[in-house]
Amino acid sequence: MAKPLVAIVGRPNVGKSTFFNKMAGKRISIVDDMPGVTRDRITADAEWLGHHFTLIDTGGIDPKSDDVLLSQMREQAEIAMDLADVVCFFTDARDGLTEDDKDVANILRKTEKPVLLVVNKVDYLDLNENLYEFYELGLGDPIGISSVNMLGFGDLLDRMIELFPEDKQGDTEEKPPIQLAIVGRPNVGKSSLTNRLLGENRTMVSDIAGTTRDAIDSEYTDEDGTVFNIIDTAGIRRKRSVEDETLERYSVLRSIAAIRRCDVALLLIDANDGVTEQDTKIAGLIHDEGKAVIVIINKWDMLDKETGTYENYKKKVLDDLKFMSYAPVLFISAKSGQRVNQILDKVKEVYATACRRITTGVLNDVLNDAVNALQPPVQGGRRLRIYYATQGGVQPPSFVLFVNDEKLMFFAYERYLENYFRKTFQLEGTPIRFILREKKKED
């Protein structure tokens, strides 16, 4: 059964993300005293007394603002309310009841969803003191809590699970989704691609660089029943460009963390710019983490083309990313949807490749063929001897080579073996790791 969805909504800076992080058990949403830090819908699984559910953190609702970003934040919050089974409406005890609270309450009355009125920042023992003014909202009994100190959580969660639909218990075990991170520089179309893949406006899209601040997880199931967790990330700028921007530095760290926890990374490159120095650095992060990868050339529809443009552009990309020549390259337009439908099929292919296991017998047959085709190097009168190989792990495929002397394995010969294995076993889209182990002849 599907897990119940609980949306956390309210005006900016009332402690929604602090509560969300406490319930998730880790810092997922960025928390700061500056209003408007959370912009998109962010989800996390939580549990209370054996009841499993999914929390949706939202950006602060400013009902009267005409600002483009604030309007999109309001739209994302409204979508979360439409999807939710229960809505937690957060207010601030220190500020008291405000006109903006009343405006948000008017929006909530139109949802026809169960609403829990939460008065946050009640940081003393009598949680129900001075909550009377919030009865004016007409949303039932206010529940006093402190997100920072985790006071009153039990009462809130007890009330919450009472409102869960009976057909949603969220206790079924499911196969883990493929973790798919969409990464790249700012403004290359990551959020547009996320929305296109999901078929909905899941994340905010704007020409303003830095619109996406968090790493936004969204689950999607394709026609074959394969489940993906698509992670939209903040653009990764050069380090010196973010030194004085605390929030952006957090965002970049979240993007790097998304690379580390993903199964497959989509490296988005702007077709108008080609591969930049920063693109190469991001590609290096993905390669060093051993992640399967697909290079996506976005905004391909904006380029003037002639005979050979596609082949020449692809060759240039792979030349610029020599260390990642194993990556498939797709040319798309997230805006128009051109060739976007090819992406998830390719993701499944490279994910399967990264998880492939090769039997020891077949592996050593191929190793012997490679050694016979090109003998190992000689140094100081001694030749490298490779006794046998075994696969040590997956994601990425890692092969343990037992040799007479690790120092005799030159980079060029290791690269030769990598290319030979990659071609024979068709290991497209994933790096390969070799682990050397010395084994003396008498052993």
TORDREN-719379 format. One record per residue: residue in three letters; y, z, x of N, C-alpha, C, O, CB in turn. Coordinates in steps of 0.1 Angstrom, whole numbers, plus 5000, padded with zeros to 4 digits. Each point is the difference from the previous one (the first is absolute). Glycine has a CB too. Example, Ala and Ser with C-alpha at 12.3 -4.5 7.8 and 13.67 -1.06 7.14 Angstrom:
BEGIN
Ala494350785132501250004991501250005009500050075010498850054971;Ser502349815015501150005009501150084992501150015005498349775007;
//
This chain:
BEGIN
Met498850005008501250004992501350005009500050055011498750074971;Ala502349825012501350005008500650145000499850084991500649685002;Lys500350265018500750135001501350004992500749904999498350135024;Pro501450094971501250004993501249985010499950045011499150124972;Leu502149785012501249985008501150094995500250024988499149745015;Val501350305007501150104997501349955007500049995013498350204985;Ala502749774995501249955006501050125002500250084991499549694998;Ile500950245022501050105004501449934999500349915009498150235006;Val502449894976501349934998501150114999499850124998499149684990;Gly502450155013501250084999501149945008499849895006498850314992;Arg502649865001501149945007499850035015499150075004502449974976;Pro499449905029499850015014500150155005500850084995500149695008;Asn498350265007500150135008499750124992500750115002501049785011;Val497350114978499650124993498750055005499450094994501849834986;Gly498250025031498850055007498749944995499050065002502250155000;Lys498949674993498849934996499149975011498850034999502549874983;Ser499250055029499149965012499550125007498850005005502549804998;Thr499450314997499550135005498750044993499050045006503350035002;Phe497849934978498950044992498849905002498950045002502750064981;Phe498749775018499049905002499350025013498750005000502749844987;Asn499350195024499450025013499150135000498950005006503049885005;Lys498650234982499250125000498749984992499050055005503150084996;Met497949794989498849974992499149915008498850024999502550014979;Ala499249885029499249905008499450075012499049955006502449864986;Gly499250305012499550075012500549945013499550035011498550034976;Lys502949845013500649945012501349944996500349974989497449995021;Arg503150015001501349934997499849854999499949935009501350255004;Ile498849784974499949864997501449944997500449905006497250134985;Ser503150045000501449964997500950065010499850115004499749874971;Ile501549945029501050055009500950104992500549964989499449825026;Val500450334991500850114993501350015008499950035012498150094979;Asp503149885003501350015006501050054990499949974988499649855029;Asp501650254987501050054991500949884994500750024991499350205021;Met499949674995500749884995499449954987498849975000501949975024;Pro500150044965499449944988499649865002500649935008500850224979;Gly497549815006499649865000499149975012499849885003502350064986;Val497350165018499149975011498749934995499649905005501350305007;Thr498549854977498949944994500549884991500850024992497850205009;Arg500849665001500549894992498949934992500249974988501550005030;Asp497150024987498949944993499150104994500150125002500049685014;Arg498950154977499050094994499050025012499549915006500850004970;Ile499450225026499050045010498950084994500350094992501549915026;Thr497049984985498950074994499250085009499949975012500049844971;Ala499450295012499150085008499050074990500450044989501350005030;Asp497149984985499050074992500150155002500350055011498149754991;Ala501450274987500050155001498950064991499449924993503250075011;Glu497350144997498950074993500450144996500650075008497749795004;Trp501350184976500350144996498850044991499749954989502850025012;Leu496850145003498950064993499049894996499550004989502050185003;Gly498249735017498949904998500549884992499249914998499250275002;His502949824997500549884993500849915010500950055007499350094971;His499349745023500649915010501049914993499849954989498150055025;Phe503349984992501049914994500849945011499950035011500250114968;Thr500849765017500849935009501550034997500449984989497849845014;Leu502550225007501550034998500749875004499749935010500050324995;Ile501449734988500949885003501450065003500750054991498049794995;Asp501850165026501350045004501049884997499649895003499550285014;Thr502049864978501049894997501450035006500250125004498549834975;Gly502149955022501350025004500950074990499649994988500249815026;Gly501250264990500950074990500649904990500549895004500050295013;Ile499649864970500549924990501550034998500450114998497449884991;Asp503049905013501450024998500349904988500349885002500350185023;Pro499449994963500149924988501249914999500049894994498750284995;Lys502449875017501349934998500449915011500949924999499850274988;Ser498549815024500449925012499749854998499049964994500750245020;Asp501349724990499849855001499649955013499849885002501850104980;Asp498250115028499649965013498649935000499150054993502350155017;Val498549704998498749924999498850085004499050004993502349805013;Leu498850275005498950085004499750124990498850024997501749925027;Leu500550124972499850114990499449954987499250074993502750065018;Ser498549754985499549944988498549975002499250024990503049885004;Gln497450055017498649985003499250135001498950004995501749795017;Met500050314993499350135001499850054985498950064997502250005026;Arg499949924969499850044986498949924993499250064992503350015007;Glu497549805004498949924994498650045005499150014992502649805007;Gln498250235014498750055005499650134993498850024997501749875025;Ala500450204976499750124993499649984986499150064995502650065019;Glu498949784979499749974986498649945000499250034990503249935004;Ile497249965016498649945000499050115002499050014994501949785016;Ala499550314999499150115002499850084987498850054997501949975027;Met500350004968499950074988499149934990499250064993503150045011;Asp497849774996499249914991498550015003499250004992502849855005;Leu497750165017498750015004499350144998498850014999501849805018;Ala500350294983499550145002499350054987500349954989501550095027;Asp497350054985499450074989500950134997500050044989497749875017;Val502950155005500850114998501349985009499849955011498250214984;Val503149885000501349995008500550145003500150084991500449704998;Cys499850255024500650125004501549975003500349935009497550175000;Phe503149964982501449985001500650115008500150124995500049764983;Phe500450095034500550105009501550024999500749904999497550055017;Thr502250184983501550035000500250115011499050045007501249914968;Asp501050095027500450095011500650134994501149994994499249815022;Ala499050314987500650134995501350035006500850074994496950015003;Arg502549885016501350045006501249924994501150064999497649995022;Asp501049834976501149924994500250034985501149984994498449845022;Gly499450234977500150024986499849874993499849905006501750304997;Leu498749804984499849884992501249915002501250054998497450084985;Thr501249755020501149905003499949894989499049984993501050075032;Glu501149874975500149894991498949895004499549944991503050105005;Asp497349955017499049905004498650044995499149924997502350035023;Asp498350194980498750054995499949954985498949964996501250245020;Lys501049824977499949964986499849854998499249964991502450235004;Asp499049735014499849864999498549965003499449924993503050045013;Val497050115004498649975003499150044989499149944997501450095028;Ala499950094969499250054989500049904988499049984993501550255014;Asn500649704991500149904989499149885003499449954991502950125005;Ile497649905017499049895004498650044997499249924995502450005023;Leu498150214986498650054998499650004986498849984997501550155024;Arg500649904970499650014985499549864995499250004991502550185006;Lys498749725009499649864996498649975005499449904995503050035005;Thr497150145010498749975005498850034992498949945000502150095022;Glu499250074969498950054991498850055009498950004995501849844987;Lys499650215030499050065008500250155000501150054999498749745016;Pro499150294988500150145001501050035012499849955011497950094979;Val503350055008500950035010500050155003500150084991501449725002;Leu498450235020500250145004501350025007500449935009497150104994;Leu503350064992501450035005499850105012499750114997501549844980;Val499150015035499950085012501350035005500849925003497049985002;Val502550234997501350055006499650045014499450115002501749964975;Asn499349865033499750025014501050095007501150024994497749765006;Lys500950275011500850085009500350144994501150055002500049735006;Val497950274985500150144995499450085011498850024999501149914976;Asp500850125034499550065012500050155000500250075010500549735002;Tyr499050264976499950144999498850034990499549914994503050135012;Leu497250094993498850044993500049974986499049954994500750235023;Asp501449854976500049984985500349854998501149964999499750274996;Leu498149695003500249854999500649964987500549894999497550095016;Asn502050104975500549964987501450044998500649974989497150055002;Glu502950055018501450054999501049885001499849915009499550325000;Asn501749774983501049895000499549864998500649915004500650245011;Leu497749844977499549874997500449964985499749894996498450145020;Tyr502650064977500249984986500949874997499849944990500050315007;Glu501149725012500949894997499249875000500549904994501450225017;Phe497049874995499249885000499349974987499549894998500250145027;Tyr500250074966499449984987500949904992499549934991499650305009;Glu502249765004500949904993499449865001500449914992501550245014;Leu497349825004499549865001498949974990499849884997500650145027;Gly499150084969499149974989498649955005499449924992502650044993;Leu497650085027498749955005499050115002499149995008502249835004;Gly498850284980499150115001500450115009501150005005497149844989;Asp500850255009500350115009500249965014499149935006499650224979;Pro502449885022500149975014499150085009499750124997502749824999;Ile497150005014499150075010500750015013500349915006497650004982;Gly502350225016500750035012499149995012498950065000502750084988;Ile498849795023499249995012500950005012501249984999496949904989;Ser501350145024500749975012499049915009499050045004502350194995;Ser499149655003499249905007499950055015498949985006501849834979;Val500450245020499950045014499050125003499249995009503249934993;Asn497750184989499250125001498749994992499250105000502850035005;Met497849764987498849994992499850114990498950044996500049845023;Leu502250174975500050094990499949934986500749904998500750265016;Gly497849904977499949944987499149884999499949944989502350155007;Phe497249865015499249884999498850024991499749904992500950055031;Gly498850174976498850024992500349974985499349944993499950235024;Asp501949894978500449984986500349864997499649954990501450285010;Leu499749705009500349864998498749915000499849924991502450115020;Leu496950004998498849925001499150034988499349914995500850085030;Asp499850134971499250044988500549924988499249944992500350295017;Arg501849774989500649924989499849855001499749934990502050255008;Met498349785014499849855003498649964996499949904992501750115027;Ile497450064985498649954998499750014985499149934995500250145028;Glu501450024969499750014986500449874993499549974989500950285012;Leu500649685005500549884994499249875004500349894995501950225004;Phe496949905010499249895005499249944988499450074993500550025031;Pro500049784975499249934990498550045002499650015012502049804986;Glu497650214992498650045001499249895007499050045006501350104974;Asp500149745019499249895006500349985015499549905006500449994971;Lys501050195028500449985015499750135007500950105000500949734994;Gln497150185012499750125008500149985015500150105007498449974974;Gly501449815023500249975014498950065010500450035011502049954984;Asp496450035000499050065008498949915005499050045005501450164983;Thr499849675011499049905005500349975015501149995004498749914973;Glu499150075030500149975014500149845001499249934994499450285013;Glu502349755000500249855001500049965015500250085009501249924970;Lys498249875023500049955014501450005005500949954993497149915002;Pro502350185017501350005006500649865000499349915003500150295011;Pro501949794983500649875000500349955014500050085010501149974968;Ile499149825024500449955013501550035002500849964991497549855007;Gln502050265012501450045003500749885007499749965011499650284992;Leu501749714990500749875004501550045002500750024991497649834997;Ala502150155025501450035003500849875002499649915008499750315002;Ile501949774984500949885001501150055009500850084996498649824982;Val500750045034500950065010500949885006499649884999498850315007;Gly502749855000500849905006501550055002500250124997498449704993;Arg502250105015501450045001500750014986499449964990500749925032;Pro501150184978500750014987500349864994500349915008500750314999;Asn498949774980500549884993499249875003500549894999501750215002;Val496549925001499149885002499249974988499349914999500650145025;Gly500350044965499349974987498850084997499249964992501649825011;Lys499150345004498950094998499850044985499050004994501250085030;Ser500949974970500050054987499849894990499350014990502250185016;Ser499149694997499749884991498649965000499449974989502949965016;Leu497150085007498549965000499250114993499049964993501449925029;Thr499950254980499350104993500049984985499050004993501650165025;Asn500649814977500249984985499249884996499449994989502850125012;Arg497849785007499349884997498550024999499349954991502649925020;Leu497650214999498550025000499650094988499049984994501150015031;Leu500850114971499750094989500249934987499550054990501150145025;Gly500249714984500449944988501050084992500149984987497749925013;Glu502950195006501050084993501150045010499849995012498550094971;Asn502949965012501050055009499850155003500650094995501049754995;Arg497450185020499650135004501050075009500250124999497449804998;Thr503050005012500950055010501449934999500049884995498150185020;Met502950014988501349944999500349895010499550015012501350214980;Val499849685004500349885009501549985000500750004990497149895005;Ser502850105017501449985002500249935013499250015009501450204977;Asp500649725015500449945013500550105010500249975011500349824976;Ile499750335008500550115009498850055008499050054995502850024989;Ala498449915030498950055009499950154998501050084999499449745017;Gly498350234984499850144999499850054985500050124998501349915023;Thr498649884970499850044986498850094998500050104994501149694999;Thr497750165013498850085000500150115011500249975012498549834979;Arg501150325005500150115010498650075002499750045011502750004982;Asp496849974996498750075002498949895001500349884999500550314987;Ala498049855018498949915000499450024985499550114997500049915029;Ile500649874967499650014985498649954998499749885003502750084991;Asp496750125001498649974997499949954986500550064991498750115026;Ser500149724981499749944987498649954999499649925009502950024988;Glu496850104994498649964998499949874992500749994990498550255012;Tyr499949675003499849884992498649955001499450015011503049934994;Thr497050024984498749954999500049854997500649964990498550275003;Asp500249695016500049854997498949964991499350094994501649885029;Glu499049904974499049954990498650045004499150014991502549805004;Asp498150205018498650035004499750155000498950045003501249765011;Gly500950284982499850154999500350075013499850125001498549844982;Thr502249975027500350065013501450084998500949944995497949875019;Val501250314991501250084998500750015013499550025011499450124972;Phe502449845017500950005011501150114998500450024989499249735016;Asn500750325005501250095000501049935009500050005012498750224985;Ile502349724996501049925007501250095003500650064992498749734996;Ile501050215025501050095005501349925004499949935011498350244998;Asp502849844984501349945003500750105009500250124997499949754981;Thr500450085033500650095010501549965003500549894997497350145014;Ala502950074995501449975004500049915012499150005008501650234983;Gly500349695010500249915012500150085013500750105000500449734985;Ile498250125025500050075013501149935009499849895004497750184994;Arg503650005004501049955009499850055014499250085003502449914978;Arg499249955028499950045014500450155001500950044993499649735015;Lys498950305002500250155001501550035001500550104994497249925016;Arg503049914998501450035003500949984987501150054999498649895025;Ser499849984967500749984988499950114990500850014990498949755013;Val499350334998499850114991500250145005499750104994498749754995;Glu502150165023500250135007500850094992499750124999500149775023;Asp501350074972500950094993499750004985500850074992500949895025;Glu497349974978499750004986498850084997498849955001502349824997;Thr499050364998498950094999499049954989498849995002502750205005;Leu499149774981499149954990499249885004498949984997502750114986;Glu499149815023499349885004499050035011498949935000503149944995;Arg498350235014499050035010498750064993498949965004502950095013;Tyr498450034973498850044992499349884994498749995000502450234995;Ser499649694999499549884994499149925010498949954997503050044987;Val498649995028499349935010498750075004499049945002503249965007;Leu497950234992498850085003499049984989498850005003502650175010;Arg499049834975499149984988499349865002498849984997502650174988;Ser499449755019499449875001499049995011499049944999503249964993;Ile498150175019499050005011498750084996498949965003503050035014;Ala498350124975498950074995499249914990498750015000502550215002;Ala499449694991499349914991499149915007498949974996503050044988;Ile498649945028499249925009498850075004498949955000503149935008;Arg498250254996498850085005499050034989498850015004502750095013;Arg498949914971499050034989499549884993499150014991502050215007;Cys499449665005499549884993498749955005499650025012502849924983;Asp497049974997498849935005500449865004499549955010499150184975;Val502449815008500549875004501550004999500650064991497349835000;Ala502850055019501449995000500449864997499549905006500750295010;Leu500849794976500749874998501350015008500950074996498049894981;Leu501249965033501250005008500949894995499749885002499150205019;Leu502349954972500949914994501049955010500750085006498950034972;Ile500649765023501049945009500849904992499549924992499050105028;Asp502849994982501049914993499949865006500249985012501350214982;Ala498249714998499849865005501349955006500049915009498250054974;Asn503050095012501249955005500350055015500749945007500250064969;Asp498550125027500350065013498949975010500250015012501150174977;Gly497549795007498949995009499650145005500450104995500349675011;Val498450235004499650135006501150065009500349945010497249984989;Thr503050194997501150075008499350105009498950034999502849934982;Glu499250095028499550115009499550124992499050065004502749865013;Gln499050124972499550114992498749974993499150094999503349984998;Asp497449804999498749974994498950025010498950044996502249794989;Thr499150135027499050015011499750155002498850035002502049765009;Lys500250304988499750145002499250064989499150085002503149945010;Ile498149934975499350054989498549955001499150074997503049934988;Ala497849875019498649955002499350085010498750024999502149754995;Gly499950275017499350095010499550134995499050055004502549845012;Leu499350174975499650124993498749984993499150085001503350004997;Ile497549814994498849984992498849975009499050054998502549854984;His498750025029498949975009499650135007498850025001502149755003;Asp500050315001499650135007499350094991499150085005502949895010;Glu498350034972499350094991498649944996499250074993503050014998;Gly497549805013498749944997499849964986498950004995500250135023;Lys502049824975500049974986499749854998500649925008500950274987;Ala497849784995499849864996501449954995500850084994496849954999;Val502749855009501449954997500049864996499249915004501750255013;Ile500149814974500349864996501549985002500850084995497349914988;Val502349905024501449975002500449924988499549894997500350125029;Ile501350044967500549934988501449945003500950085003497750084982;Ile501549715015501349945002500649984986499649924992499749965029;Asn501750214976500650004987501349914999500549965011498650274985;Lys501349734993501249924997499749865006501049935004500650274997;Trp497249754999499649875005500749894992500249895005497650205003;Asp502549944979500649904991501449975004500649904995497950184987;Met502150005026501449985004500249915012501249975003499350264988;Leu498449735015500149925012499949854997499249964991499950225022;Asp501749744993499949854999498849965008499850045012502749934985;Lys496649954997498849975007499849855002500649924993498450284997;Glu500349765020499649865003498650005006499450115001503049835003;Thr497149954999498649995005499850085012500849995010499149784981;Gly499150325009499750095011500750135000499850085009499949715004;Thr501250244978500750125000499150124999500250105007501749794982;Tyr497150105002499150124998499250025013499950125004499949824971;Glu499649965031499250025012500850055011499650095007498949734986;Asn502750125009500850055011500550144999500150085009500649684994;Tyr499650284984500550134998498950105002500250115006501549814977;Lys497150055012498950095002499750025015499750115004499349824974;Lys501049965029499750015015501150085007499650085009499349694990;Lys502350224997501150085006499850154997500250085008501449724990;Val498050234989499850144997498950065008500150115006500649844971;Leu498149985025498950055007500350015015499550085008499049824975;Asp502450015022500450005014500950135002499950065011500049694991;Asp501050284989500850115001499350144999500450105005501449764985;Leu497050135003499250124998498649985007499050014993502250044984;Lys498949925035498849965008498950114999498849974999502649895016;Phe499050264985499050115000499450024986499150074998502250045020;Met499249814972499550014986499649864995500249974989501350235007;Ser498049725014499649874996498849994990499849904995501150035027;Tyr498550194977498850004990500550014986499149994991499650125027;Ala502649914979500550034987500149874992500649905005500650305003;Pro498349794980500349884991501450004996500750114999497049904992;Val502949885007501449984997500149934986499449894998501350105027;Leu500050074966500249944986501549984998500850085004497250044987;Phe502349765003501449974997500250014985499449934992500749915029;Ile500950254975500250034986501450004997500949995008497050144992;Ser502449894987501350034994499850124990499449974989501549795015;Ala499450365000499950114990500849984988499750044989499850115030;Lys501749784983500949984989499549914989500050034988501850015028;Ser497649854989499549904990498550024997499549944990502249905019;Gly497650235000498650024998499149905007498850004999501750104980;Gln500149815029499349905007498950065009500350075009501749784990;Arg496750114999498950045008499850165001499150045008501249755005;Val500450284979499750155000498650034995499450105004503149944992;Asn497049884995498650024995498949995011498950044997501949884981;Gln499650035033499049995011499950135008499050035007501449734995;Ile500550334997500150125009498950094998499350045010503249944990;Leu497250074988499050104998498649965003499250075005502350024977;Asp498249785016498749945004499950015015498950045006501149814974;Lys501150125027500050005015499950155005499350035010502049764991;Val499350304991499950145004498650054999499550075009502849974982;Lys497049924998498650044999499149955012499150065004501249944970;Glu500049875030499349945011500250085013499050035007501249754982;Val501050255015500350065012499550155000499650065010502449784994;Tyr498150224984499550144999498550005002499550095007502349974977;Ala497549855010498549995002499749975015499050065005500749864971;Thr501150005030499849975014500250135009499250035009501549734987;Ala500350315001500350125008498950114998499850085008502749874989;Cys496850044991499050104998498649955003499050074998502450024984;Arg498549795024498749945003499250085011500650035010500349754982;Arg497850235006499150065010499149895004499449934992500850304999;Ile499649765023499149905005498850085007500250095007501749754997;Thr496950114993498850075005500049995016500549905005498250054973;Thr500750145028500050015015499349885006500449955010499650304989;Gly498949714994499349885005500849885001500049935010497950174981;Val502749874997500949885000501250015009500349905007499050074969;Leu501250155025501250025009499649975015500849945007500150234977;Asn498049875020499649985014499549865002500249955012499150294989;Asp500249694990499749865001501349925003500149915009497950114976;Val503150015007501249935002500750045013500649925007499750084968;Leu499550135029500650045013499349935011500749965010499850274981;Asn498249755009499349935010500449855001500249955011497950214986;Asp502149784991500549875000501449995006500349905008498450054971;Ala502250145019501350005005500050025015500749935008500250164971;Val498250005027499950025014499449885007500449975011499450284985;Asn499249694998499449885006501049885000500049925009497850164983;Ala503149914998501049895000501050025010500649915005499050064971;Leu500850165027501050035010499650135007500150114994501849774993;Gln497850115026499550125007501250105002501149965002497149905009;Pro501550274988501050105002500649995014499449945009499450214976;Pro502449905017500749995013499450085011499250094998502949874989;Val498250005025499650075013501250065007501049935001497049925001;Gln501950275002501150065008499450085011499150094998502449924982;Gly499049975032499550075012498549985002499350095004502550084993;Gly497749724999498549975002499250064989498849985000501650015024;Arg500250074966499250064989500449924987501149984997498850255014;Arg499049744981500249934988499950104988499150095000500049705010;Leu501750194980499950084988498649974993499749884998502850124999;Arg496850105000498849984992500150084987500450114999498249875022;Ile501149944968500050064987498650014995499349904998503050004996;Tyr497250225005498650034997499749974985499049934997500950245022;Tyr500849884973499849984985501350054993500850065005496649954997;Ala502649964985501150044991499550054987498949974996502549865014;Thr499450254984499750064986501350014993501150025006496850105002;Gln502149874979501250024992500350154998499250074995500549714994;Gly501550265015500350144999500850044988500050124996500049885028;Gly500549904969500850044988500649884993499849885005500750345005;Val500249804979500649894992501550044998500450115003497449834986;Gln502949965006501550024997500750065012500550114998499049924978;Pro500749905035499549875002498550005006499650105004502849825000;Pro497049964996498750005006500150035015500749945007498649884977;Ser499950295020500050055013498749995007499050034994502850135000;Phe498149785018498849985007499950075013500950005008499049774981;Val499050315013499850075012499349915010498849964997501250274990;Leu500549755024499449925011499550095011500950075006500549724988;Phe497450215009499550085011500049915013499349905000499250254984;Val502249905026500349925012499750085012499850125000501949744988;Asn498250065024499750085012501350065006499950105007498249744998;Asp503150104992501250065005501249954991500249884999498950125025;Glu501550094970501149974991501249925007500649924994498850284992;Lys500849835027501149945007499849855002500949935003499550295009;Leu498349734987499849865002500249924988500049885000498350185016;Met502150004972500349934988501549965000500850094998497350044989;Phe502149755016501449955001500549974986499249974991500449945032;Phe501750094975500649974987499649864995499649994988502350165017;Ala498149755004499749874996498649984995499749934990501949995027;Tyr497450154989498649994996499850084986499349954992500050035032;Glu501450134975499950074987500649924989499450004989500850225023;Arg500949714990500649914990499049884997499949964989502450105019;Tyr497049895003499049904997498950054991499649934991500949975032;Leu499050224980498950054991500650024986499249984990499750145030;Glu502349934979500650024986500049874993499649994988501850205021;Asn499149704997500149874994498649954996499849944990502350015022;Tyr496950074997498749954997499450084988499449934992500350015033;Phe500450194975499550084988500849964988499449984989500050215026;Arg501949794986500849974988499549864994499949994988502150145021;Lys497849775000499649874995498650014994499749944990501849955027;Thr497650174990498650014995499850074987499349964991500050035033;Phe501450134975499850084989501149984989500050074990498950105025;Gln502049744988501049964990500950134996500150034989498549785003;Leu501950255019500750134998501549974998500850035009497550105004;Glu502149804977501449964997500750124994499550074991499949695006;Gly501950265007500850104994499950145005500750094994499249774987;Thr499350175028499850135005500050015015499449915007499350154973;Pro501950045027499850015014498650045003499350054992503250025011;Ile497249925010498650045005500350105011500949985008498049804986;Arg500350335007500150095011498750005008498950004994502750144992;Phe498649875027498950025009500150135007501050045005498849714999;Ile499150334996499950135006499049995012498949964997501750164981;Leu499849905034499249995012499350135003500750105000500849715009;Arg497250184994499350125004499249965013499249915000500650184976;Glu500449995034499249975013498650054999499750114995502449915018;Lys497049904991498650034999499449965014499849885002500050094972;Lys499750125034499549975013498649944998499350024990502050175021;Lys498349724999498849934999498850094999499149974992501949855022;Glu499050304993498950094999499950074986498950054996501349995028;Asp500949964968500050064987499349914990499950034988502350085017;
//
